[in-house]
Amino acid sequence: MITASSNAAPTLIGSVQRALRLLEAVGAHRDGAPAKQLAREAGLPLPTAYHLLRTLTHEGYLRRENGVFLFGAAAERLVGGESPLRSSGTGMTESLNRWRDSIGLPVYCAAYREGEIELIAVADAPHIPAVDEWASFRETGHAHALGQCLLSQLDEHTRQDHLDRHPVEPLTRHSVRDRPAFLERLRSLERMEPVIERQEYALGTICAAIPITGGFTAAAMAISVPLEQEDRLLPAVEQLRGEVTNLLRSAVFSISI
C-alpha cells in the first residue's frame, strides 16, 4: 500500500518512471509487442518489466492478446475525454495556462491525428508571445521542435508517408536540408529526451519539445525562447517535463514495486 510518508516517495517516483517507459515502449508498436521486447526497449530487467506489465494490465492501461501487450481502455482515456490532456474543454487550457505562468514562457501542445500534425493549443501572453505561424505547422513538421518530436514517435511506414505528402524543404539557413538528413536526425534522438531546434522554423527563436506518452496518439508539449535567452531553455523544458509527469502520474499512482 502506498502511503504519504517521505520514505515512500523515492519508490513511487521510480516506479512511475519505469511504468511510463513501458507505456512509451508499447506505444511504439501498433500491433503490440511481447514482454521481453518491451523490457529491452524500456531498459528494464525482465522481472521488473513482468511485474509492471501485470500491474498495468490489471489496472486497465494495457491488455494482453496473443502473447503481446497493447494499450487498454484506461490508457486511451489519457488522451480521450477523461484526460487532462484532452483537446477540448477547460482541462487542457487550464494546464497550459498554469505551466505558462509557472515557467514564464509560451507553452504549446500538438498531436499527430489522422495523418497530420495538429496544433491543439497554445498558451502565451503579451509579454511572452508565441511564435508566429508564418508557415503552416502542419506542413513544416520537419522544421519545428513539435513536429520533429511527433514524427520521431511514428512507425517507419507512417513517417515515410507523412514525408511523401509534406516534403522536407529548408525554411531558414539553419533548417535541415533534405529528407535523408532529417531521417538521420530522427534516428539520433534519444528516447524521451527533449527535441531542440535552433532557428530552423523562425529566426531568432529556439524551441524544445518533449513527447507525451499515453493512448494511441503521438503527442508533444513544447516551449520557445528568444535566441538571446537560450540559457533559459534547458531548465525550462525540465520544469515542463516535471509538470507533465506530475499530471500523468495520477493515472499510474497505484503502481509500486
PyMOL commands that set and color helices and strands:
alter all, ss='L'
color gray80, all
select helices_A, chain A and resi 6-27+35-42+46-58+73-77+90-103+145-152+156-165+179-188+227-249
alter helices_A, ss='H'
color red, helices_A
select strands_A, chain A and resi 62-65+68-71+107-113+116-123+195-198+205-212+218-226
alter strands_A, ss='S'
color yellow, strands_A
deselect
rebuild
show_as cartoon
